[in-house]
Structure formats: structure tokens, C-alpha cells
Amino acid sequence: MRIAGLIAYAIIAFLVLPASPAAAHPMSTTAILLDTGPDRVTGVVELPIDRLEVALDEPLTATTVLQPAKLEDLRRYVLAHTSAGSWAVALTGGRVRKVDSVDHLVFDLTLTPPNGRTSNFPLTYDAILHTIVSHQVFVAARSGGQGDYTTIGILDWREHTVAVPVAAAAASTGTGFVAALRLGVRHISEGSDHLLFLIMLLLPAPLLARRRRWVPGGDLRRQSVRVLHVVSAFAVGHSITLALAALGYLAVPARPVEAAIALSVLVSAVHAIRPLVPGGEAWIAAGFGLMHGFAFAALISDLGLTHGSLVTNLLGFNLGIELTQLIVVALVMPSLLILARTRAYPWIRLGSAGTGLVLAAAWFAERTTLISTNPLNGVADQLVEHPFVLAALLAGAAGTASAVPRVRAGRTAGAVGRLVLPRLRQGR
């Protein structure tokens, strides 16, 4: 059992290893919006100034980025991180506009083919991405500057190139659906706060709440049902607000939403340590799932999509989220179910929940502006970069713990003898 405990501590230690400076804050994203034409492709690049500040490690504001010398430096920086195969790339202009209450620096982009006639081409872009692993870049296109923007790809720290289908004049609905599905998968798999919220709710799923404490209990069927309730409740909660917000029926500023998401992780971590609502993990998941839905909607609501294409993107995005959640459950839950029957699990649960509590508190302080810089951003990046390593460590702890008998036979016989023999002698 000590070996399992050591592996569990290794998991926690792995989480707090120092990482390169980056940000777990998912609120600000870059968007590249393209208009395809017969002889060139034009568009805009919208960069969040707060992420530029972190990526370049220098103070930037909506005022300073427009100073001529600084604007030229930033233009050269973005241009150096943008290419389109053999096409000529030009970046001009420079202005600031708010996107979901966040200041963005906007440049005009012109892409010119070498033969004077547009065709499919690869767009490569890694500004900000080369430093902030949790950042994402949306690439969307439309034909001739009219109609809907359709998401054709999402760039991240692993993927810097997307194929732009100019020959088809615009991405098809099917392509948009696939891109939205990939976006849902990536946003959950790379969104450390969303992942941590789910994991915190899964930690007590194999247990029962008795006298304000978590104790082992319930057979495999009941434990599986509790897990299903948690995942389904979160899906229902975020689906409701995702649809309402993306369709324009509800609007909540981004910063309060992100603060509420950090609070949801904090509450779920406390609940994993000590039951706040005994048996109420599904209610917690549903309630805070409503707030997570607003954050999901912010990712796809600023692309100028009409009702039809937005519905398609919503379906794909939601499916991507649910598939990723099921993968997380499949990777984590078997190990938790095994460990929950061992003496090591209280330490694993408390250590993991304590780590989540600290991370959530730091996020909440940053997102409510109590602190200007989150010193634990690197910790969150470890979650983003090494999920399968963590799952493997957890599986190793489960395998080690399951190989050790909970109570050895000799000790059981001795314990029974010490309890029963004195009573038999007294009976004589």
C-alpha cells in the first residue's frame, strides 16, 4: 500500500513541477477571419492584447499598442509568425476593438497567390501560440465578403497549419461541423479549468457521504450510475446556456463567467474533501455547467454566423465536448474505482482535491483582479501537456494497490482470535 501512496504523491508532485511561463486563462482567443476572392484573399487578424502581453513578456495596453513604434513592432511580430506557402503575405493597419469585453489588436491581412489566381492553400500561424500552450486561434472563411463565416480550423500549440479551401469558395457545412467538433474536443482537452472541474466531481463518485465524511460504499453498478449522472448533468447544464448564449438570447461578460468557472472548480474541490451536498454531485455539475456553457458560447459567438450555420457548429461543438468527457471518464474512472477500495484512496483524494483547490483559488484571484499575475499558470500547463502521463500514473497506482491484499489472512485470523477467545474463556 505504501507503493501506491508513493505513486499517488508522484502524481501530485508532477502537477506542481515548474513549467515554462504560460497562461491557463482561456478567456481571450485569436481569430483570423478570411474573405476569399478570385485573385486574392483578404481578412483580419484579431489578437487579444492581454495574451500578447504574456507572450511577449512586456506591458501592453489598448493605448500603448497604438503608438507608432510599438504598432510597427507588433506588426512585424505577427507577420513573422504568419505564412501561406508560396503566397505573399501582407499585414497592414492596426486598431483596437473589444471582442466580448476584451481589447483586441486588429490587423488587416492580404494573401496573394503567385500566379494571380486563388486556389486551396495552407495557412500557418503561431503568434502567441509559440509561448502560451493553452491559447487557441480560430480560422474562419467566407466567399466574396458576403454570407456566413464558417469555421475551417482551430490552431493550438500542437497544430499551427490549417488548409483553407478557396477552390470550393468556402468551407462546406460538413467541414464546419467537423471543425466545430474538433474545437469541442480541443477546448475540453486543453482547458485545464474545465478538466479539473470534471475530475474534482469524479473523485468522490465511488464513495458515499456519511456524517459529513466520504466513506467507501456502493457496488460497481451504483458507482457507475453516479458517474453517469455527473457527466449527464454537466452536459445538460452547459448545453442549455451554450445554445441560449450562442443564439443571442443571453449575454454575460466574459470575465465574470471565467471567475465563476474558477469558483466552480474551487467548490467541487471542497466537495471532494468534505461533502457539501451529500449525493449532490449531479446538482453541482448541472448548476456550474450552466456557467461553463457561457464560456463555450464565447468561443463561437463572435464569428458572425447565421442561425443555420450556428446550429451546425453548436451540434458539432457539443458533440466534441461530450466525446472528450467520455474519454476522460474512461481514462480516469476505472483507476478511481479500484483505488477507492484501498487504504491509499483517502490520501489520493485529499491530495488531488487539495491541488485542485489551490489552482482554483489562484485562478479565481487572477480573474477577479485580486492578483495581476497567476504564479501557478505553469502548473495548469502541465495538465494540458501531459494528460496521458497523469492517467498512466493513476493507473499504475491502481494496479499496485490492487495487487496488495487489503488485510492479510494471518492478521485476520489473529484479530479474530484476540476478539473471540477471551469471550469464550469468560463463558466457561
JOUR-V830041 format. One record per residue. N is the residue number from 1. PHI is phi in degrees with one decimal (* if undefined). BURIAL is + if it has 16 or more other ideal C-beta (glycine too) atoms within 10 Angstrom, else -. Layout:
# JOUR-V830041
N_PHI_BURIAL / N_PHI_BURIAL
This chain:
# JOUR-V830041
1_*_- / 2_-64.4_- / 3_-63.2_- / 4_-61.3_+ / 5_-64.6_+ / 6_-64.9_- / 7_-64.1_+ / 8_-61.0_+ / 9_-64.0_- / 10_-64.3_- / 11_-61.3_+ / 12_-66.4_+ / 13_-63.8_- / 14_-61.6_- / 15_-65.5_+ / 16_-101.4_- / 17_-64.8_- / 18_-65.0_- / 19_-130.5_+ / 20_-64.0_- / 21_-57.7_- / 22_-160.2_+ / 23_-132.8_+ / 24_-92.2_+ / 25_-74.1_+ / 26_-92.0_+ / 27_-68.4_+ / 28_-97.1_+ / 29_-131.4_+ / 30_-94.3_+ / 31_-128.4_+ / 32_-116.1_+ / 33_-110.1_+ / 34_-112.9_+ / 35_-116.6_+ / 36_-87.4_+ / 37_-135.7_- / 38_-70.3_- / 39_-122.1_- / 40_-165.7_+ / 41_-123.1_+ / 42_-115.1_+ / 43_169.7_+ / 44_-134.8_+ / 45_-118.0_+ / 46_-109.0_+ / 47_-110.4_+ / 48_-66.7_+ / 49_-66.7_+ / 50_-66.4_+ / 51_-77.0_+ / 52_-59.6_+ / 53_-60.5_+ / 54_-71.6_+ / 55_-63.6_+ / 56_-93.1_- / 57_55.7_- / 58_-151.0_- / 59_-67.5_- / 60_-135.3_+ / 61_-133.9_- / 62_-62.4_- / 63_-87.7_- / 64_-68.0_- / 65_-68.0_+ / 66_-93.0_- / 67_-65.2_- / 68_-48.7_- / 69_-65.2_- / 70_-66.8_- / 71_-61.6_+ / 72_-66.2_- / 73_-61.1_- / 74_-68.1_+ / 75_-63.3_+ / 76_-64.9_- / 77_-62.2_+ / 78_-65.7_+ / 79_-62.9_+ / 80_-66.2_- / 81_-107.2_+ / 82_-130.2_+ / 83_-150.3_+ / 84_-142.5_+ / 85_65.7_- / 86_-89.7_- / 87_-75.3_+ / 88_-81.3_- / 89_-117.5_+ / 90_-128.3_- / 91_-126.2_+ / 92_-132.5_- / 93_70.0_- / 94_147.7_+ / 95_-149.2_- / 96_-114.8_- / 97_-144.0_- / 98_-88.8_- / 99_-122.5_+ / 100_52.8_+ / 101_70.6_- / 102_-112.4_+ / 103_-69.6_+ / 104_-121.6_+ / 105_-90.0_+ / 106_-114.5_+ / 107_-113.5_+ / 108_-89.7_- / 109_-116.4_+ / 110_-130.4_- / 111_-118.3_+ / 112_-120.0_+ / 113_-73.8_+ / 114_-67.4_- / 115_-99.1_- / 116_78.4_- / 117_-137.8_- / 118_-75.4_+ / 119_-154.4_- / 120_-55.4_- / 121_-149.7_+ / 122_-90.7_- / 123_-106.9_+ / 124_-114.0_- / 125_-152.6_+ / 126_-143.2_+ / 127_-62.0_+ / 128_71.6_+ / 129_-59.6_+ / 130_-68.9_- / 131_-114.9_+ / 132_-103.6_+ / 133_-71.2_+ / 134_-91.3_+ / 135_-76.0_+ / 136_-135.2_+ / 137_-126.7_+ / 138_-91.1_+ / 139_-117.5_+ / 140_-132.3_+ / 141_-140.5_+ / 142_-147.2_+ / 143_-97.8_+ / 144_64.6_- / 145_74.1_- / 146_-129.3_- / 147_82.2_- / 148_-84.4_+ / 149_-84.2_+ / 150_-115.9_+ / 151_-65.2_+ / 152_-109.8_+ / 153_179.4_+ / 154_-128.2_+ / 155_-95.7_+ / 156_-147.1_+ / 157_-66.1_+ / 158_-96.4_- / 159_-121.8_- / 160_-108.3_+ / 161_-126.0_- / 162_-133.5_+ / 163_-85.1_- / 164_-97.5_+ / 165_-85.0_+ / 166_-69.4_+ / 167_-59.7_- / 168_-89.7_- / 169_71.7_+ / 170_-171.0_+ / 171_-69.6_+ / 172_-76.0_- / 173_-60.6_- / 174_-62.7_- / 175_-63.2_+ / 176_-62.3_+ / 177_-64.5_+ / 178_-63.8_+ / 179_-63.1_+ / 180_-66.8_+ / 181_-61.8_+ / 182_-62.7_+ / 183_-61.5_+ / 184_-60.7_+ / 185_-63.3_+ / 186_-68.7_+ / 187_-64.4_+ / 188_-74.5_+ / 189_-68.0_+ / 190_-109.6_+ / 191_-92.7_+ / 192_-62.0_+ / 193_-71.4_+ / 194_-65.6_+ / 195_-62.4_+ / 196_-66.1_+ / 197_-59.4_+ / 198_-64.0_+ / 199_-65.9_+ / 200_-60.8_+ / 201_-74.9_+ / 202_-78.7_+ / 203_-54.9_+ / 204_-88.6_+ / 205_-58.1_+ / 206_-79.2_+ / 207_-112.4_+ / 208_-120.7_+ / 209_-93.1_+ / 210_-137.5_- / 211_53.9_- / 212_61.4_- / 213_-135.3_- / 214_-91.4_+ / 215_-131.7_- / 216_-61.0_- / 217_175.9_- / 218_90.8_- / 219_-83.4_- / 220_-60.9_- / 221_-64.5_- / 222_-66.4_- / 223_-64.1_+ / 224_-65.0_+ / 225_-64.2_- / 226_-63.1_+ / 227_-62.8_+ / 228_-60.5_- / 229_-63.0_+ / 230_-63.2_+ / 231_-65.1_+ / 232_-66.6_+ / 233_-63.8_+ / 234_-63.6_+ / 235_-62.4_+ / 236_-64.2_- / 237_-61.3_+ / 238_-73.4_+ / 239_-67.0_+ / 240_-63.8_- / 241_-73.9_+ / 242_-60.2_+ / 243_-67.0_+ / 244_-64.3_+ / 245_-72.7_+ / 246_-67.3_+ / 247_-83.7_- / 248_91.6_- / 249_-83.8_- / 250_-131.6_+ / 251_-144.2_- / 252_-131.2_+ / 253_-55.5_- / 254_-65.1_+ / 255_-63.4_- / 256_-60.6_- / 257_-63.9_+ / 258_-64.9_+ / 259_-65.1_+ / 260_-66.1_+ / 261_-66.0_+ / 262_-60.6_+ / 263_-64.1_+ / 264_-64.3_+ / 265_-65.4_+ / 266_-62.0_+ / 267_-64.6_+ / 268_-65.8_+ / 269_-68.3_+ / 270_-60.9_+ / 271_-62.9_+ / 272_-69.5_+ / 273_-80.3_+ / 274_-143.9_- / 275_-56.5_+ / 276_-87.0_- / 277_-128.7_- / 278_-52.0_- / 279_73.3_- / 280_-105.6_- / 281_-58.6_+ / 282_-64.5_+ / 283_-68.5_- / 284_-62.8_+ / 285_-62.4_+ / 286_-68.0_+ / 287_-63.4_+ / 288_-77.6_+ / 289_-60.6_+ / 290_-59.6_+ / 291_-71.5_+ / 292_-63.0_+ / 293_-61.1_+ / 294_-63.1_+ / 295_-66.5_+ / 296_-62.3_+ / 297_-64.1_+ / 298_-62.2_+ / 299_-74.5_+ / 300_-122.3_+ / 301_-86.9_+ / 302_-102.6_+ / 303_-97.9_+ / 304_69.6_- / 305_-78.7_+ / 306_-81.3_- / 307_-58.0_- / 308_-64.0_- / 309_-69.7_+ / 310_-66.7_+ / 311_-61.5_- / 312_-61.2_+ / 313_-65.0_+ / 314_-61.3_+ / 315_-63.0_- / 316_-64.2_+ / 317_-63.9_+ / 318_-62.4_+ / 319_-62.7_- / 320_-61.4_+ / 321_-61.7_+ / 322_-66.8_+ / 323_-60.8_- / 324_-66.7_+ / 325_-61.2_+ / 326_-64.6_- / 327_-64.4_- / 328_-60.5_+ / 329_-61.5_+ / 330_-64.5_- / 331_-79.0_+ / 332_-97.6_+ / 333_-65.8_+ / 334_-56.4_- / 335_-66.0_+ / 336_-65.3_+ / 337_-63.8_+ / 338_-70.9_+ / 339_-66.3_+ / 340_-62.7_+ / 341_-95.0_- / 342_-118.1_+ / 343_-75.1_+ / 344_-78.8_+ / 345_-63.9_+ / 346_-55.3_+ / 347_-70.2_+ / 348_-64.2_+ / 349_-63.3_+ / 350_-66.5_+ / 351_-65.4_+ / 352_-67.0_+ / 353_-65.5_+ / 354_-63.8_- / 355_-62.7_+ / 356_-62.4_+ / 357_-63.0_+ / 358_-65.4_+ / 359_-61.3_+ / 360_-65.1_+ / 361_-62.6_+ / 362_-66.8_+ / 363_-60.3_+ / 364_-62.3_+ / 365_-64.1_+ / 366_-68.8_+ / 367_-78.2_+ / 368_-102.8_- / 369_63.2_- / 370_-69.6_- / 371_-130.1_- / 372_-84.5_- / 373_-133.0_- / 374_-86.9_+ / 375_-70.8_- / 376_-103.2_+ / 377_-58.1_+ / 378_-63.6_+ / 379_-64.8_+ / 380_-62.6_+ / 381_-64.9_+ / 382_-64.3_+ / 383_-62.7_+ / 384_-70.3_+ / 385_-83.9_+ / 386_-130.8_+ / 387_-66.0_+ / 388_-73.5_- / 389_-65.2_- / 390_-63.9_+ / 391_-63.2_+ / 392_-67.1_- / 393_-62.3_+ / 394_-64.9_+ / 395_-64.3_+ / 396_-63.3_+ / 397_-63.2_+ / 398_-65.8_+ / 399_-63.9_- / 400_-66.4_+ / 401_-66.3_+ / 402_-69.8_- / 403_-79.6_- / 404_-101.7_- / 405_-58.0_- / 406_-66.7_- / 407_-138.9_- / 408_-71.6_- / 409_-61.6_- / 410_-60.4_- / 411_-68.1_- / 412_-64.5_- / 413_-62.3_- / 414_-64.0_- / 415_-65.3_- / 416_-63.8_- / 417_-61.7_- / 418_-66.6_- / 419_-85.8_- / 420_-88.4_- / 421_-59.4_- / 422_-58.7_- / 423_-70.0_- / 424_-65.5_- / 425_-66.5_- / 426_-64.2_- / 427_-66.0_- / 428_-66.4_-
